[in-house]
């Protein structure tokens, strides 16, 4: 399967899973979970500043959201998707390497998701995650 096609298949899968993880994380995240998400955001921002793709930090942010659900099955699903997810993230983030505005936009989307989870705004977290995953397609 071509990388672009695989990425689109993964995005469909991620949408199914990650809209739910964002909602549950907003309802269940504790301070430790929020700290892990924030740590991943800071690392992602740093990676972008030094010209890296930020794949590991991006994945760490999404995994931290899954951990915040307190549902070990969701964490296992994310971990099982890890190889293909990282490959897909690498592909999409690499596409943005020469586009500072797009890279900043991805960071801002992550920050918005985090803000909604931190405020315990479950519907806002779902909407922000949906917007983020829709924007990855473009």
DONULO-461902 format. One record per residue: residue in three letters; residue number from 1; x negated, y, z of N, C-alpha, C in turn. Coordinates in pm, 1 decimal, decimal comma. Atoms other than C-alpha are relative to their C-alpha. Layout:
rec res=ALA	n=NUM	nu=X	nv=Y	nw=Z	cau=X	cav=Y	caw=Z	cu=X	cv=Y	cw=Z
...
***
This chain:
rec res=UNK	n=1	nu=-86,5	nv=-118,4	nw=0,0	cau=0,0	cav=0,0	caw=0,0	cu=-90,4	cv=123,8	cw=0,0
rec res=UNK	n=2	nu=78,4	nv=-123,0	nw=9,2	cau=-139,6	cav=338,7	caw=-96,8	cu=11,1	cv=78,0	cw=129,9
rec res=UNK	n=3	nu=1,5	nv=-73,9	nw=-126,0	cau=-234,6	cav=568,9	caw=189,6	cu=120,2	cv=92,6	cw=15,6
rec res=UNK	n=4	nu=-112,8	nv=-92,5	nw=-9,5	cau=34,8	cav=823,5	caw=107,7	cu=129,1	cv=-76,5	cw=29,4
rec res=UNK	n=5	nu=-120,8	nv=80,3	nw=-21,9	cau=306,6	cav=556,4	caw=90,0	cu=0,7	cv=-58,9	cw=141,0
rec res=UNK	n=6	nu=11,9	nv=54,5	nw=-135,7	cau=181,1	cav=393,1	caw=411,2	cu=28,4	cv=109,2	cw=102,6
rec res=UNK	n=7	nu=-22,0	nv=-112,5	nw=-90,6	cau=182,0	cav=734,2	caw=578,4	cu=148,7	cv=33,4	cw=9,3
rec res=UNK	n=8	nu=-144,3	nv=-27,2	nw=-1,3	cau=545,0	cav=793,8	caw=476,1	cu=76,4	cv=-108,9	cw=75,5
rec res=UNK	n=9	nu=-63,6	nv=109,8	nw=-74,0	cau=645,1	cav=449,7	caw=608,8	cu=-24,3	cv=18,1	cw=149,6
rec res=UNK	n=10	nu=32,4	nv=-20,3	nw=-140,8	cau=465,9	cav=522,5	caw=934,7	cu=78,2	cv=118,7	cw=56,7
rec res=UNK	n=11	nu=-76,4	nv=-115,4	nw=-48,3	cau=634,9	cav=863,0	caw=962,8	cu=144,9	cv=-36,5	cw=29,3
rec res=UNK	n=12	nu=-136,1	nv=47,7	nw=-28,6	cau=975,1	cav=694,5	caw=937,4	cu=2,9	cv=-74,7	cw=133,2
rec res=UNK	n=13	nu=8,8	nv=78,4	nw=-122,7	cau=871,7	cav=456,0	caw=1212,6	cu=-24,8	cv=91,0	cw=119,8
rec res=UNK	n=14	nu=30,5	nv=-92,9	nw=-109,3	cau=725,3	cav=733,0	caw=1425,1	cu=123,2	cv=81,6	cw=38,2
rec res=UNK	n=15	nu=-119,3	nv=-78,9	nw=-29,9	cau=1044,4	cav=935,9	caw=1394,2	cu=96,7	cv=-81,6	cw=86,8
rec res=UNK	n=16	nu=-89,0	nv=87,0	nw=-76,9	cau=1249,9	cav=641,8	caw=1521,0	cu=-48,3	cv=-12,2	cw=144,8
rec res=UNK	n=17	nu=56,5	nv=23,5	nw=-133,7	cau=1016,4	cav=587,2	caw=1816,5	cu=-23,3	cv=130,3	cw=76,8
rec res=UNK	n=18	nu=48,5	nv=-116,6	nw=-74,0	cau=881,0	cav=931,3	caw=1902,5	cu=106,6	cv=103,5	cw=34,8
rec res=UNK	n=19	nu=-108,5	nv=-88,2	nw=-45,2	cau=1208,7	cav=1122,8	caw=1914,7	cu=48,6	cv=-48,6	cw=136,0
rec res=UNK	n=20	nu=-40,4	nv=57,4	nw=-128,5	cau=1306,4	cav=886,7	caw=2195,0	cu=-105,0	cv=18,7	cw=108,0
rec res=UNK	n=21	nu=103,7	nv=-17,6	nw=-102,3	cau=970,6	cav=908,9	caw=2369,6	cu=-4,0	cv=145,1	cw=47,0
rec res=UNK	n=22	nu=-0,4	nv=-142,0	nw=-39,6	cau=987,6	cav=1289,8	caw=2366,1	cu=114,5	cv=26,7	cw=97,7
rec res=UNK	n=23	nu=-115,9	nv=-19,3	nw=-87,6	cau=1334,6	cav=1278,9	caw=2521,7	cu=-24,9	cv=-59,2	cw=138,5
rec res=UNK	n=24	nu=24,6	nv=64,5	nw=-128,7	cau=1239,7	cav=1029,4	caw=2792,6	cu=-113,5	cv=67,5	cw=76,9
rec res=UNK	n=25	nu=111,5	nv=-68,2	nw=-66,6	cau=910,9	cav=1208,1	caw=2865,6	cu=48,8	cv=128,6	cw=67,3
rec res=UNK	n=26	nu=-54,0	nv=-123,9	nw=-59,2	cau=1103,4	cav=1533,1	caw=2926,3	cu=77,4	cv=-30,4	cw=127,9
rec res=UNK	n=27	nu=-79,2	nv=37,5	nw=-117,5	cau=1321,3	cav=1350,4	caw=3177,1	cu=-84,2	cv=-63,7	cw=110,7
rec res=UNK	n=28	nu=73,2	nv=82,9	nw=-96,5	cau=1051,2	cav=1142,1	caw=3347,4	cu=-143,4	cv=41,0	cw=30,1
rec res=UNK	n=29	nu=142,2	nv=-34,3	nw=-17,5	cau=708,7	cav=1307,8	caw=3318,8	cu=-27,5	cv=55,8	cw=139,2
rec res=UNK	n=30	nu=43,2	nv=-57,6	nw=-127,0	cau=527,4	cav=1374,9	caw=3643,6	cu=-121,7	cv=89,6	cw=-26,2
rec res=UNK	n=31	nu=111,2	nv=-94,1	nw=15,7	cau=240,8	cav=1616,3	caw=3705,9	cu=-122,1	cv=-65,2	cw=-64,3
rec res=UNK	n=32	nu=114,7	nv=69,8	nw=59,1	cau=-21,0	cav=1355,4	caw=3615,5	cu=18,9	cv=-16,0	cw=-150,8
rec res=UNK	n=33	nu=-29,5	nv=13,2	nw=143,4	cau=150,1	cav=1293,5	caw=3280,6	cu=-21,3	cv=132,8	cw=-71,6
rec res=UNK	n=34	nu=14,0	nv=-133,1	nw=60,2	cau=165,6	cav=1665,8	caw=3208,0	cu=-147,3	cv=38,3	cw=-11,8
rec res=UNK	n=35	nu=143,7	nv=-29,1	nw=2,1	cau=-203,0	cav=1696,8	caw=3296,0	cu=-68,8	cv=-73,3	cw=-114,9
rec res=UNK	n=36	nu=58,4	nv=77,2	nw=109,9	cau=-292,1	cav=1420,0	caw=3046,7	cu=37,1	cv=58,6	cw=-136,3
rec res=UNK	n=37	nu=-42,6	nv=-63,3	nw=126,1	cau=-87,0	cav=1584,1	caw=2771,2	cu=-78,6	cv=128,1	cw=-22,9
rec res=UNK	n=38	nu=71,7	nv=-128,2	nw=9,9	cau=-249,8	cav=1920,4	caw=2843,6	cu=-146,8	cv=-24,8	cw=-36,0
rec res=UNK	n=39	nu=139,9	nv=35,6	nw=29,2	cau=-595,2	cav=1759,6	caw=2839,8	cu=-16,6	cv=-35,2	cw=-148,1
rec res=UNK	n=40	nu=5,8	nv=37,8	nw=142,1	cau=-523,4	cav=1609,6	caw=2495,4	cu=17,4	cv=122,7	cw=-89,0
rec res=UNK	n=41	nu=-19,1	nv=-124,4	nw=76,9	cau=-400,3	cav=1949,0	caw=2369,8	cu=-126,9	cv=83,2	cw=-3,5
rec res=UNK	n=42	nu=125,0	nv=-77,9	nw=-8,5	cau=-716,2	cav=2121,9	caw=2489,6	cu=-107,5	cv=-63,2	cw=-87,2
rec res=UNK	n=43	nu=98,7	nv=71,3	nw=81,7	cau=-931,0	cav=1854,3	caw=2325,0	cu=31,6	cv=16,0	cw=-148,7
rec res=UNK	n=44	nu=-39,9	nv=-17,2	nw=140,0	cau=-731,2	cav=1881,0	caw=2000,8	cu=-38,8	cv=139,5	cw=-48,9
rec res=UNK	n=45	nu=35,3	nv=-137,5	nw=36,7	cau=-777,6	cav=2258,8	caw=1996,8	cu=-151,3	cv=12,8	cw=-19,1
rec res=UNK	n=46	nu=146,0	nv=-3,4	nw=10,1	cau=-1150,8	cav=2215,1	caw=2057,6	cu=-46,5	cv=-68,5	cw=-128,6
rec res=UNK	n=47	nu=36,9	nv=73,3	nw=121,4	cau=-1177,9	cav=1956,2	caw=1779,1	cu=25,1	cv=85,5	cw=-125,1
rec res=UNK	n=48	nu=-30,7	nv=-85,3	nw=114,9	cau=-1009,6	cav=2196,4	caw=1536,4	cu=-99,6	cv=115,1	cw=-10,5
rec res=UNK	n=49	nu=94,5	nv=-113,5	nw=-1,0	cau=-1239,5	cav=2481,6	caw=1642,3	cu=-137,1	cv=-38,1	cw=-53,5
rec res=UNK	n=50	nu=133,6	nv=41,3	nw=46,2	cau=-1553,1	cav=2279,3	caw=1570,3	cu=3,9	cv=-66,6	cw=-137,6
rec res=UNK	n=51	nu=-10,4	nv=50,1	nw=136,2	cau=-1420,3	cav=2161,5	caw=1233,3	cu=22,9	cv=-148,6	cw=-13,7
rec res=UNK	n=52	nu=-33,0	nv=142,3	nw=5,3	cau=-1325,6	cav=1804,4	caw=1322,2	cu=148,0	cv=-16,0	cw=-34,1
rec res=UNK	n=53	nu=-141,2	nv=23,3	nw=31,3	cau=-997,3	cav=1642,3	caw=1219,7	cu=86,1	cv=-2,5	cw=126,1
rec res=UNK	n=54	nu=-76,2	nv=6,3	nw=-124,5	cau=-889,5	cav=1585,8	caw=1581,0	cu=86,0	cv=-123,8	cw=14,2
rec res=UNK	n=55	nu=-81,8	nv=121,9	nw=0,7	cau=-751,3	cav=1235,7	caw=1517,8	cu=15,4	cv=-59,4	cw=139,9
rec res=UNK	n=56	nu=-7,7	nv=65,1	nw=-131,1	cau=-838,3	cav=1092,9	caw=1860,0	cu=80,2	cv=82,7	cw=99,6
rec res=UNK	n=57	nu=-74,9	nv=-86,6	nw=-91,7	cau=-701,7	cav=1392,2	caw=2050,0	cu=147,6	cv=4,9	cw=-38,2
rec res=UNK	n=58	nu=-138,1	nv=1,6	nw=47,1	cau=-386,7	cav=1395,1	caw=1836,3	cu=67,5	cv=-128,7	cw=48,2
rec res=UNK	n=59	nu=-56,1	nv=127,7	nw=-44,9	cau=-328,3	cav=1026,2	caw=1906,8	cu=15,9	cv=-1,1	cw=151,8
rec res=UNK	n=60	nu=-5,9	nv=-2,5	nw=-146,8	cau=-406,1	cav=1079,4	caw=2277,7	cu=120,9	cv=79,7	cw=49,0
rec res=UNK	n=61	nu=-116,4	nv=-80,1	nw=-37,3	cau=-135,3	cav=1348,4	caw=2295,0	cu=128,4	cv=-82,3	cw=-16,9
rec res=UNK	n=62	nu=-120,4	nv=79,0	nw=24,2	cau=129,0	cav=1124,3	caw=2140,3	cu=7,9	cv=-121,6	cw=93,7
rec res=UNK	n=63	nu=2,3	nv=113,4	nw=-94,2	cau=19,8	cav=830,5	caw=2359,2	cu=34,1	cv=47,0	cw=140,8
rec res=UNK	n=64	nu=-31,6	nv=-55,0	nw=-133,0	cau=37,6	cav=1049,9	caw=2671,1	cu=150,6	cv=23,3	cw=14,5
rec res=UNK	n=65	nu=-145,8	nv=-16,6	nw=-2,9	cau=398,4	cav=1130,2	caw=2580,8	cu=65,6	cv=-135,6	cw=24,8
rec res=UNK	n=66	nu=-55,7	nv=133,8	nw=-19,5	cau=472,3	cav=756,8	caw=2556,6	cu=-20,1	cv=-46,8	cw=144,3
rec res=UNK	n=67	nu=27,2	nv=38,2	nw=-138,7	cau=307,4	cav=696,3	caw=2895,3	cu=96,1	cv=71,1	cw=95,0
rec res=UNK	n=68	nu=-89,1	nv=-79,4	nw=-85,1	cau=523,3	cav=971,9	caw=3045,8	cu=143,1	cv=-54,0	cw=3,0
rec res=UNK	n=69	nu=-134,4	nv=58,4	nw=-1,0	cau=836,7	cav=771,9	caw=2955,6	cu=16,1	cv=-99,2	cw=114,7
rec res=UNK	n=70	nu=2,2	nv=103,3	nw=-104,3	cau=738,7	cav=521,2	caw=3227,7	cu=55,4	cv=-132,6	cw=-52,7
rec res=UNK	n=71	nu=-47,8	nv=122,2	nw=63,4	cau=837,9	cav=251,1	caw=2979,5	cu=-119,4	cv=-70,9	cw=-63,6
rec res=UNK	n=72	nu=119,6	nv=67,5	nw=52,1	cau=551,1	cav=5,7	caw=2927,5	cu=18,1	cv=-59,7	cw=-139,6
rec res=UNK	n=73	nu=-23,5	nv=54,6	nw=134,4	cau=715,1	cav=-139,8	caw=2615,4	cu=-27,8	cv=107,4	cw=-104,6
rec res=UNK	n=74	nu=27,9	nv=-110,0	nw=93,9	cau=702,8	cav=200,9	caw=2442,7	cu=-150,1	cv=24,8	cw=-12,2
rec res=UNK	n=75	nu=146,3	nv=-18,0	nw=4,0	cau=336,0	cav=238,0	caw=2537,9	cu=-62,1	cv=-111,5	cw=-83,2
rec res=UNK	n=76	nu=51,8	nv=113,9	nw=76,6	cau=270,1	cav=-110,6	caw=2396,9	cu=27,6	cv=17,7	cw=-149,2
rec res=UNK	n=77	nu=-33,1	nv=-24,1	nw=141,4	cau=448,3	cav=-18,8	caw=2072,0	cu=-98,5	cv=101,0	cw=-59,8
rec res=UNK	n=78	nu=95,4	nv=-101,7	nw=47,8	cau=230,9	cav=294,3	caw=2036,1	cu=-139,7	cv=-61,6	cw=-12,7
rec res=UNK	n=79	nu=131,7	nv=63,9	nw=6,2	cau=-80,3	cav=89,7	caw=2116,9	cu=-9,6	cv=-97,4	cw=-117,4
rec res=UNK	n=80	nu=0,2	nv=93,1	nw=112,9	cau=17,3	cav=-174,1	caw=1861,3	cu=-7,3	cv=73,5	cw=-134,1
rec res=UNK	n=81	nu=5,0	nv=-81,8	nw=121,7	cau=64,9	cav=99,3	caw=1600,6	cu=-131,1	cv=77,4	cw=-12,8
rec res=UNK	n=82	nu=120,5	nv=-82,4	nw=-7,1	cau=-265,7	cav=258,0	caw=1699,2	cu=-89,0	cv=-5,1	cw=-124,5
rec res=UNK	n=83	nu=90,1	nv=0,2	nw=116,8	cau=-483,1	cav=134,6	caw=1407,7	cu=59,6	cv=69,8	cw=-122,3
rec res=UNK	n=84	nu=-61,9	nv=-60,6	nw=118,1	cau=-237,0	cav=230,6	caw=1134,4	cu=34,3	cv=147,9	cw=26,6
rec res=UNK	n=85	nu=-32,1	nv=-138,2	nw=-34,9	cau=-136,0	cav=548,0	caw=1321,6	cu=-124,6	cv=88,0	cw=-11,5
rec res=UNK	n=86	nu=123,8	nv=-78,4	nw=8,9	cau=-496,1	cav=665,6	caw=1352,6	cu=-44,6	cv=15,9	cw=-144,9
rec res=UNK	n=87	nu=35,0	nv=-6,8	nw=141,2	cau=-559,5	cav=584,4	caw=986,6	cu=87,2	cv=104,9	cw=-70,1
rec res=UNK	n=88	nu=-93,5	nv=-94,5	nw=58,8	cau=-251,3	cav=782,9	caw=889,7	cu=-27,4	cv=142,8	cw=48,1
rec res=UNK	n=89	nu=34,8	nv=-131,8	nw=-54,4	cau=-340,4	cav=1071,6	caw=1122,4	cu=-126,4	cv=52,7	cw=-67,7
rec res=UNK	n=90	nu=124,3	nv=-40,0	nw=65,3	cau=-687,8	cav=1076,0	caw=972,7	cu=28,3	cv=50,4	cw=-140,9
rec res=UNK	n=91	nu=-36,6	nv=-39,6	nw=136,2	cau=-535,8	cav=1096,3	caw=624,6	cu=69,5	cv=136,7	cw=-0,8
rec res=UNK	n=92	nu=-76,6	nv=-126,2	nw=1,3	cau=-287,4	cav=1375,6	caw=707,4	cu=-82,8	cv=115,9	cw=54,8
rec res=UNK	n=93	nu=81,2	nv=-108,5	nw=-56,6	cau=-526,3	cav=1576,4	caw=925,8	cu=-114,2	cv=37,8	cw=-94,4
rec res=UNK	n=94	nu=106,1	nv=-29,2	nw=96,3	cau=-801,3	cav=1544,9	caw=664,7	cu=53,2	cv=89,3	cw=-113,0
rec res=UNK	n=95	nu=-62,2	nv=-83,3	nw=104,7	cau=-560,7	cav=1695,2	caw=408,2	cu=2,2	cv=148,2	cw=41,3
rec res=UNK	n=96	nu=-8,0	nv=-137,0	nw=-52,3	cau=-548,4	cav=2004,3	caw=633,5	cu=-136,6	cv=63,9	cw=23,8
rec res=UNK	n=97	nu=133,6	nv=-48,7	nw=-37,4	cau=-925,8	cav=2044,5	caw=670,5	cu=-32,7	cv=138,8	cw=-54,1
rec res=UNK	n=98	nu=31,4	nv=-131,2	nw=56,2	cau=-950,9	cav=2344,6	caw=438,8	cu=107,6	cv=104,1	cw=23,2
rec res=UNK	n=99	nu=-115,0	nv=-87,4	nw=-18,0	cau=-626,3	cav=2501,3	caw=558,5	cu=14,4	cv=36,3	cw=147,2
rec res=UNK	n=100	nu=0,1	nv=-41,9	nw=-140,8	cau=-674,6	cav=2689,2	caw=885,7	cu=141,4	cv=25,3	cw=52,0
rec res=UNK	n=101	nu=-137,1	nv=-30,1	nw=-42,8	cau=-310,6	cav=2800,9	caw=897,1	cu=76,6	cv=-129,1	cw=30,8
rec res=UNK	n=102	nu=-69,4	nv=126,9	nw=-21,2	cau=-180,0	cav=2443,7	caw=865,3	cu=-53,0	cv=-68,9	cw=125,8
rec res=UNK	n=103	nu=60,2	nv=61,4	nw=-118,7	cau=-423,9	cav=2319,5	caw=1129,0	cu=50,7	cv=68,6	cw=126,9
rec res=UNK	n=104	nu=-50,5	nv=-74,7	nw=-115,4	cau=-313,5	cav=2594,2	caw=1366,7	cu=147,7	cv=-33,0	cw=23,1
rec res=UNK	n=105	nu=-141,5	nv=34,7	nw=-8,2	cau=48,8	cav=2507,6	caw=1290,9	cu=20,1	cv=-134,2	cw=71,1
rec res=UNK	n=106	nu=-8,7	nv=130,7	nw=-65,1	cau=-4,8	cav=2143,4	caw=1396,1	cu=-23,5	cv=16,0	cw=150,5
rec res=UNK	n=107	nu=29,0	nv=-25,5	nw=-141,2	cau=-158,7	cav=2262,7	caw=1724,1	cu=119,7	cv=68,0	cw=67,1
rec res=UNK	n=108	nu=-114,5	nv=-71,0	nw=-58,0	cau=132,2	cav=2501,8	caw=1784,3	cu=120,5	cv=-93,0	cw=16,4
rec res=UNK	n=109	nu=-108,8	nv=97,5	nw=-12,1	cau=381,5	cav=2220,9	caw=1718,4	cu=-21,6	cv=-88,7	cw=122,2
rec res=UNK	n=110	nu=31,3	nv=80,1	nw=-117,9	cau=205,6	cav=2007,8	caw=1979,8	cu=25,8	cv=81,3	cw=126,9
rec res=UNK	n=111	nu=-20,5	nv=-84,8	nw=-117,3	cau=209,1	cav=2298,3	caw=2223,9	cu=148,3	cv=20,3	cw=29,3
rec res=UNK	n=112	nu=-144,4	nv=-15,8	nw=-16,0	cau=582,4	cav=2346,5	caw=2163,7	cu=63,3	cv=-127,1	cw=58,3
rec res=UNK	n=113	nu=-49,7	nv=127,2	nw=-54,8	cau=653,3	cav=1977,8	caw=2228,2	cu=-34,2	cv=-7,2	cw=149,2
rec res=UNK	n=114	nu=44,5	nv=2,3	nw=-140,1	cau=450,8	cav=1999,4	caw=2549,0	cu=83,1	cv=94,9	cw=85,3
rec res=UNK	n=115	nu=-76,5	nv=-99,9	nw=-76,1	cau=632,3	cav=2315,4	caw=2661,9	cu=140,9	cv=-50,4	cw=30,0
rec res=UNK	n=116	nu=-136,7	nv=53,2	nw=-19,6	cau=971,3	cav=2148,3	caw=2612,8	cu=-0,2	cv=-113,5	cw=102,3
rec res=UNK	n=117	nu=9,1	nv=109,7	nw=-96,8	cau=862,0	cav=1837,8	caw=2804,7	cu=-24,2	cv=57,2	cw=139,1
rec res=UNK	n=118	nu=32,6	nv=-61,3	nw=-129,2	cau=714,0	cav=2051,5	caw=3082,6	cu=122,8	cv=67,3	cw=62,3
rec res=UNK	n=119	nu=-122,1	nv=-66,9	nw=-49,3	cau=1044,3	cav=2244,7	caw=3111,3	cu=114,9	cv=-98,4	cw=23,3
rec res=UNK	n=120	nu=-102,4	nv=103,9	nw=-13,3	cau=1235,9	cav=1913,7	caw=3121,7	cu=118,5	cv=23,1	cw=-94,2
rec res=UNK	n=121	nu=-100,1	nv=-27,0	nw=103,3	cau=1423,9	cav=2022,6	caw=2809,9	cu=-1,3	cv=-116,6	cw=-98,9
rec res=UNK	n=122	nu=1,8	nv=123,1	nw=79,8	cau=1499,8	cav=1680,7	caw=2662,1	cu=41,9	cv=25,3	cw=-144,6
rec res=UNK	n=123	nu=-45,9	nv=-25,5	nw=137,3	cau=1696,2	cav=1804,5	caw=2360,4	cu=-98,5	cv=89,0	cw=-76,2
rec res=UNK	n=124	nu=101,8	nv=-84,7	nw=62,0	cau=1437,6	cav=2073,9	caw=2290,9	cu=-124,1	cv=-79,6	cw=-36,9
rec res=UNK	n=125	nu=115,9	nv=85,8	nw=28,7	cau=1160,3	cav=1812,5	caw=2310,1	cu=26,5	cv=-85,1	cw=-124,1
rec res=UNK	n=126	nu=-37,3	nv=79,4	nw=117,5	cau=1346,3	cav=1595,6	caw=2057,5	cu=-4,8	cv=86,8	cw=-125,5
rec res=UNK	n=127	nu=-1,7	nv=-91,1	nw=116,0	cau=1400,2	cav=1893,4	caw=1824,8	cu=-141,4	cv=38,9	cw=-41,2
rec res=UNK	n=128	nu=138,5	nv=-38,3	nw=30,0	cau=1034,5	cav=1997,3	caw=1851,0	cu=-77,0	cv=-116,5	cw=-62,1
rec res=UNK	n=129	nu=67,1	nv=116,8	nw=56,4	cau=913,9	cav=1643,1	caw=1783,2	cu=50,0	cv=-25,4	cw=-141,8
rec res=UNK	n=130	nu=-55,6	nv=20,1	nw=134,6	cau=1148,8	cav=1612,0	caw=1485,4	cu=-64,2	cv=98,7	cw=-98,1
rec res=UNK	n=131	nu=59,3	nv=-103,5	nw=85,1	cau=1019,1	cav=1940,6	caw=1341,6	cu=-146,7	cv=-34,5	cw=-30,6
rec res=UNK	n=132	nu=140,7	nv=35,5	nw=15,9	cau=659,5	cav=1828,0	caw=1397,3	cu=-16,2	cv=-115,0	cw=-101,2
rec res=UNK	n=133	nu=12,2	nv=114,8	nw=90,0	cau=709,6	cav=1493,4	caw=1222,0	cu=47,2	cv=33,4	cw=-140,9
rec res=UNK	n=134	nu=-44,2	nv=-45,2	nw=133,3	cau=899,4	cav=1657,9	caw=935,2	cu=-110,5	cv=82,0	cw=-68,0
rec res=UNK	n=135	nu=106,5	nv=-84,7	nw=55,1	cau=614,4	cav=1907,6	caw=889,3	cu=-121,8	cv=-80,9	cw=-41,7
rec res=UNK	n=136	nu=112,8	nv=85,8	nw=38,0	cau=358,9	cav=1626,1	caw=871,8	cu=16,8	cv=-45,9	cw=-144,8
rec res=UNK	n=137	nu=-27,1	nv=45,1	nw=137,6	cau=526,8	cav=1514,0	caw=547,1	cu=-47,6	cv=100,2	cw=-103,9
rec res=UNK	n=138	nu=27,5	nv=-105,4	nw=98,2	cau=454,3	cav=1848,2	caw=380,0	cu=-147,7	cv=21,8	cw=-20,3
***
